[in-house]
C-alpha cells in the first residue's frame, strides 16, 4: 500500500469507530494500541485483516471480563 492508499482507508476505519494513526506509511496506533505496521508491506485487504485482529482481541477480552467479572 502507498501512503495515499492508507489515507483513503483511514476514514473507512473511522466509520466503524476504529481510529488509526499513521506517519507516512507506518501505522503507529490502532485505537489505544501502539503499533508498528508498515502499510507498504500489506495489500489493503491484508492491513484491514490485521487491524480487525487487533480490535477482535479487545472484544474477546471485554466479553471475558463481563462473563467472568
N, CA, C and O atoms as a GROMACS GRO file, in nm:
protein
  276
    1UNK      N    1   0.083  -0.118   0.000
    1UNK     CA    2   0.000   0.000   0.000
    1UNK      C    3   0.088   0.124   0.000
    1UNK      O    4   0.199   0.125   0.052
    2UNK      N    5   0.037   0.225  -0.058
    2UNK     CA    6   0.105   0.355  -0.055
    2UNK      C    7   0.047   0.440   0.058
    2UNK      O    8  -0.055   0.404   0.118
    3UNK      N    9   0.111   0.550   0.086
    3UNK     CA   10   0.059   0.643   0.186
    3UNK      C   11  -0.079   0.694   0.144
    3UNK      O   12  -0.167   0.709   0.228
    4UNK      N   13  -0.096   0.720   0.015
    4UNK     CA   14  -0.227   0.766  -0.036
    4UNK      C   15  -0.334   0.659  -0.013
    4UNK      O   16  -0.447   0.692   0.026
    5UNK      N   17  -0.301   0.532  -0.035
    5UNK     CA   18  -0.396   0.423  -0.010
    5UNK      C   19  -0.436   0.420   0.138
    5UNK      O   20  -0.554   0.406   0.171
    6UNK      N   21  -0.337   0.434   0.225
    6UNK     CA   22  -0.364   0.432   0.368
    6UNK      C   23  -0.453   0.549   0.408
    6UNK      O   24  -0.544   0.532   0.489
    7UNK      N   25  -0.428   0.665   0.353
    7UNK     CA   26  -0.510   0.782   0.384
    7UNK      C   27  -0.654   0.763   0.336
    7UNK      O   28  -0.746   0.815   0.398
    8UNK      N   29  -0.674   0.690   0.227
    8UNK     CA   30  -0.810   0.658   0.182
    8UNK      C   31  -0.878   0.558   0.274
    8UNK      O   32  -1.000   0.562   0.292
    9UNK      N   33  -0.801   0.469   0.332
    9UNK     CA   34  -0.854   0.363   0.417
    9UNK      C   35  -0.892   0.414   0.556
    9UNK      O   36  -0.988   0.366   0.616
   10UNK      N   37  -0.817   0.510   0.609
   10UNK     CA   38  -0.839   0.557   0.745
   10UNK      C   39  -0.980   0.608   0.771
   10UNK      O   40  -1.037   0.575   0.875
   11UNK      N   41  -1.041   0.687   0.682
   11UNK     CA   42  -1.180   0.729   0.707
   11UNK      C   43  -1.279   0.612   0.706
   11UNK      O   44  -1.382   0.618   0.773
   12UNK      N   45  -1.249   0.508   0.632
   12UNK     CA   46  -1.335   0.390   0.634
   12UNK      C   47  -1.329   0.323   0.771
   12UNK      O   48  -1.432   0.280   0.823
   13UNK      N   49  -1.211   0.313   0.828
   13UNK     CA   50  -1.198   0.260   0.964
   13UNK      C   51  -1.278   0.347   1.062
   13UNK      O   52  -1.348   0.294   1.149
   14UNK      N   53  -1.268   0.478   1.047
   14UNK     CA   54  -1.339   0.570   1.136
   14UNK      C   55  -1.490   0.546   1.133
   14UNK      O   56  -1.558   0.563   1.234
   15UNK      N   57  -1.542   0.506   1.019
   15UNK     CA   58  -1.685   0.475   1.006
   15UNK      C   59  -1.726   0.368   1.107
   15UNK      O   60  -1.840   0.365   1.152
   16UNK      N   61  -1.633   0.280   1.141
   16UNK     CA   62  -1.658   0.170   1.234
   16UNK      C   63  -1.594   0.195   1.371
   16UNK      O   64  -1.569   0.103   1.448
   17UNK      N   65  -1.568   0.323   1.399
   17UNK     CA   66  -1.509   0.364   1.528
   17UNK      C   67  -1.374   0.298   1.555
   17UNK      O   68  -1.342   0.266   1.669
   18UNK      N   69  -1.298   0.278   1.451
   18UNK     CA   70  -1.161   0.229   1.462
   18UNK      C   71  -1.070   0.344   1.424
   18UNK      O   72  -1.073   0.394   1.311
   19UNK      N   73  -0.989   0.387   1.519
   19UNK     CA   74  -0.904   0.504   1.499
   19UNK      C   75  -0.761   0.459   1.469
   19UNK      O   76  -0.697   0.393   1.551
   20UNK      N   77  -0.714   0.494   1.352
   20UNK     CA   78  -0.581   0.455   1.306
   20UNK      C   79  -0.497   0.581   1.289
   20UNK      O   80  -0.534   0.672   1.214
   21UNK      N   81  -0.385   0.586   1.359
   21UNK     CA   82  -0.290   0.696   1.341
   21UNK      C   83  -0.172   0.645   1.262
   21UNK      O   84  -0.132   0.529   1.274
   22UNK      N   85  -0.116   0.733   1.180
   22UNK     CA   86  -0.002   0.691   1.099
   22UNK      C   87   0.092   0.808   1.076
   22UNK      O   88   0.056   0.925   1.090
   23UNK      N   89   0.215   0.771   1.041
   23UNK     CA   90   0.316   0.866   0.996
   23UNK      C   91   0.369   0.809   0.866
   23UNK      O   92   0.437   0.706   0.867
   24UNK      N   93   0.339   0.874   0.756
   24UNK     CA   94   0.374   0.818   0.625
   24UNK      C   95   0.298   0.689   0.606
   24UNK      O   96   0.176   0.687   0.619
   25UNK      N   97   0.368   0.582   0.576
   25UNK     CA   98   0.303   0.452   0.558
   25UNK      C   99   0.304   0.369   0.686
   25UNK      O  100   0.254   0.257   0.687
   26UNK      N  101   0.362   0.423   0.794
   26UNK     CA  102   0.372   0.349   0.920
   26UNK      C  103   0.250   0.373   1.007
   26UNK      O  104   0.224   0.486   1.049
   27UNK      N  105   0.174   0.266   1.033
   27UNK     CA  106   0.062   0.273   1.127
   27UNK      C  107   0.123   0.269   1.267
   27UNK      O  108   0.193   0.174   1.302
   28UNK      N  109   0.096   0.373   1.346
   28UNK     CA  110   0.158   0.385   1.478
   28UNK      C  111   0.062   0.357   1.592
   28UNK      O  112   0.105   0.333   1.705
   29UNK      N  113  -0.069   0.359   1.564
   29UNK     CA  114  -0.166   0.335   1.670
   29UNK      C  115  -0.296   0.285   1.608
   29UNK      O  116  -0.341   0.336   1.506
   30UNK      N  117  -0.356   0.185   1.673
   30UNK     CA  118  -0.489   0.136   1.638
   30UNK      C  119  -0.570   0.146   1.766
   30UNK      O  120  -0.545   0.072   1.862
   31UNK      N  121  -0.668   0.237   1.767
   31UNK     CA  122  -0.739   0.271   1.890
   31UNK      C  123  -0.637   0.300   1.998
   31UNK      O  124  -0.555   0.390   1.980
   32UNK      N  125  -0.637   0.228   2.109
   32UNK     CA  126  -0.543   0.256   2.218
   32UNK      C  127  -0.416   0.173   2.211
   32UNK      O  128  -0.334   0.178   2.303
   33UNK      N  129  -0.397   0.099   2.105
   33UNK     CA  130  -0.282   0.009   2.093
   33UNK      C  131  -0.171   0.072   2.011
   33UNK      O  132  -0.193   0.118   1.899
   34UNK      N  133  -0.051   0.074   2.067
   34UNK     CA  134   0.065   0.115   1.988
   34UNK      C  135   0.088   0.010   1.882
   34UNK      O  136   0.067  -0.110   1.904
   35UNK      N  137   0.131   0.054   1.765
   35UNK     CA  138   0.154  -0.038   1.654
   35UNK      C  139   0.277   0.005   1.577
   35UNK      O  140   0.318   0.121   1.582
   36UNK      N  141   0.334  -0.088   1.506
   36UNK     CA  142   0.445  -0.062   1.415
   36UNK      C  143   0.419  -0.143   1.288
   36UNK      O  144   0.490  -0.238   1.258
   37UNK      N  145   0.317  -0.104   1.215
   37UNK     CA  146   0.279  -0.174   1.092
   37UNK      C  147   0.313  -0.087   0.973
   37UNK      O  148   0.257   0.022   0.958
   38UNK      N  149   0.402  -0.132   0.889
   38UNK     CA  150   0.436  -0.056   0.770
   38UNK      C  151   0.341  -0.099   0.659
   38UNK      O  152   0.349  -0.211   0.609
   39UNK      N  153   0.251  -0.010   0.620
   39UNK     CA  154   0.149  -0.040   0.520
   39UNK      C  155   0.209  -0.079   0.385
   39UNK      O  156   0.143  -0.146   0.305
   40UNK      N  157   0.334  -0.040   0.360
   40UNK     CA  158   0.398  -0.078   0.233
   40UNK      C  159   0.406  -0.228   0.217
   40UNK      O  160   0.409  -0.278   0.105
   41UNK      N  161   0.408  -0.302   0.329
   41UNK     CA  162   0.421  -0.446   0.324
   41UNK      C  163   0.288  -0.520   0.315
   41UNK      O  164   0.284  -0.643   0.321
   42UNK      N  165   0.177  -0.446   0.301
   42UNK     CA  166   0.045  -0.507   0.301
   42UNK      C  167  -0.035  -0.464   0.179
   42UNK      O  168  -0.021  -0.353   0.128
   43UNK      N  169  -0.120  -0.555   0.134
   43UNK     CA  170  -0.227  -0.519   0.042
   43UNK      C  171  -0.339  -0.463   0.131
   43UNK      O  172  -0.344  -0.496   0.249
   44UNK      N  173  -0.428  -0.378   0.077
   44UNK     CA  174  -0.532  -0.320   0.162
   44UNK      C  175  -0.613  -0.424   0.240
   44UNK      O  176  -0.639  -0.403   0.359
   45UNK      N  177  -0.652  -0.533   0.178
   45UNK     CA  178  -0.732  -0.634   0.249
   45UNK      C  179  -0.651  -0.698   0.362
   45UNK      O  180  -0.708  -0.736   0.465
   46UNK      N  181  -0.521  -0.711   0.344
   46UNK     CA  182  -0.437  -0.768   0.449
   46UNK      C  183  -0.426  -0.674   0.569
   46UNK      O  184  -0.432  -0.717   0.684
   47UNK      N  185  -0.409  -0.545   0.542
   47UNK     CA  186  -0.399  -0.448   0.651
   47UNK      C  187  -0.532  -0.441   0.726
   47UNK      O  188  -0.533  -0.433   0.849
   48UNK      N  189  -0.642  -0.444   0.654
   48UNK     CA  190  -0.773  -0.446   0.719
   48UNK      C  191  -0.782  -0.566   0.812
   48UNK      O  192  -0.828  -0.553   0.926
   49UNK      N  193  -0.739  -0.681   0.767
   49UNK     CA  194  -0.744  -0.802   0.849
   49UNK      C  195  -0.660  -0.788   0.976
   49UNK      O  196  -0.704  -0.828   1.084
   50UNK      N  197  -0.541  -0.733   0.963
   50UNK     CA  198  -0.454  -0.716   1.080
   50UNK      C  199  -0.518  -0.619   1.180
   50UNK      O  200  -0.518  -0.646   1.301
   51UNK      N  201  -0.572  -0.510   1.132
   51UNK     CA  202  -0.636  -0.413   1.220
   51UNK      C  203  -0.757  -0.477   1.290
   51UNK      O  204  -0.777  -0.456   1.409
   52UNK      N  205  -0.834  -0.554   1.217
   52UNK     CA  206  -0.950  -0.621   1.277
   52UNK      C  207  -0.908  -0.726   1.379
   52UNK      O  208  -0.979  -0.748   1.477
   53UNK      N  209  -0.796  -0.790   1.358
   53UNK     CA  210  -0.745  -0.885   1.458
   53UNK      C  211  -0.710  -0.813   1.588
   53UNK      O  212  -0.736  -0.865   1.697
   54UNK      N  213  -0.652  -0.695   1.577
   54UNK     CA  214  -0.620  -0.616   1.696
   54UNK      C  215  -0.749  -0.581   1.771
   54UNK      O  216  -0.756  -0.595   1.893
   55UNK      N  217  -0.850  -0.537   1.698
   55UNK     CA  218  -0.978  -0.500   1.760
   55UNK      C  219  -1.048  -0.622   1.817
   55UNK      O  220  -1.109  -0.614   1.924
   56UNK      N  221  -1.041  -0.735   1.749
   56UNK     CA  222  -1.110  -0.855   1.797
   56UNK      C  223  -1.050  -0.904   1.928
   56UNK      O  224  -1.121  -0.962   2.010
   57UNK      N  225  -0.923  -0.882   1.950
   57UNK     CA  226  -0.860  -0.917   2.078
   57UNK      C  227  -0.924  -0.836   2.191
   57UNK      O  228  -0.951  -0.890   2.298
   58UNK      N  229  -0.948  -0.708   2.167
   58UNK     CA  230  -1.016  -0.624   2.266
   58UNK      C  231  -1.157  -0.675   2.294
   58UNK      O  232  -1.200  -0.682   2.409
   59UNK      N  233  -1.229  -0.710   2.188
   59UNK     CA  234  -1.366  -0.759   2.205
   59UNK      C  235  -1.371  -0.888   2.286
   59UNK      O  236  -1.456  -0.903   2.374
   60UNK      N  237  -1.281  -0.980   2.255
   60UNK     CA  238  -1.278  -1.106   2.330
   60UNK      C  239  -1.245  -1.081   2.477
   60UNK      O  240  -1.305  -1.142   2.566
   61UNK      N  241  -1.151  -0.994   2.504
   61UNK     CA  242  -1.113  -0.963   2.642
   61UNK      C  243  -1.230  -0.899   2.717
   61UNK      O  244  -1.256  -0.934   2.832
   62UNK      N  245  -1.300  -0.808   2.654
   62UNK     CA  246  -1.416  -0.743   2.718
   62UNK      C  247  -1.528  -0.843   2.744
   62UNK      O  248  -1.590  -0.839   2.850
   63UNK      N  249  -1.553  -0.931   2.649
   63UNK     CA  250  -1.654  -1.035   2.668
   63UNK      C  251  -1.618  -1.123   2.788
   63UNK      O  252  -1.703  -1.153   2.872
   64UNK      N  253  -1.491  -1.163   2.796
   64UNK     CA  254  -1.446  -1.249   2.905
   64UNK      C  255  -1.463  -1.178   3.040
   64UNK      O  256  -1.510  -1.239   3.137
   65UNK      N  257  -1.425  -1.049   3.046
   65UNK     CA  258  -1.440  -0.974   3.171
   65UNK      C  259  -1.585  -0.965   3.214
   65UNK      O  260  -1.616  -0.979   3.332
   66UNK      N  261  -1.675  -0.941   3.120
   66UNK     CA  262  -1.816  -0.929   3.153
   66UNK      C  263  -1.875  -1.063   3.196
   66UNK      O  264  -1.959  -1.068   3.287
   67UNK      N  265  -1.832  -1.167   3.133
   67UNK     CA  266  -1.885  -1.301   3.166
   67UNK      C  267  -1.831  -1.350   3.299
   67UNK      O  268  -1.905  -1.409   3.379
   68UNK      N  269  -1.704  -1.327   3.323
   68UNK     CA  270  -1.639  -1.384   3.441
   68UNK      C  271  -1.606  -1.279   3.547
   68UNK      O  272  -1.547  -1.311   3.651
   69UNK      N  273  -1.643  -1.156   3.520
   69UNK     CA  274  -1.632  -1.043   3.609
   69UNK      C  275  -1.518  -1.036   3.697
   69UNK      O  276  -1.505  -0.941   3.774
   0.00000   0.00000   0.00000
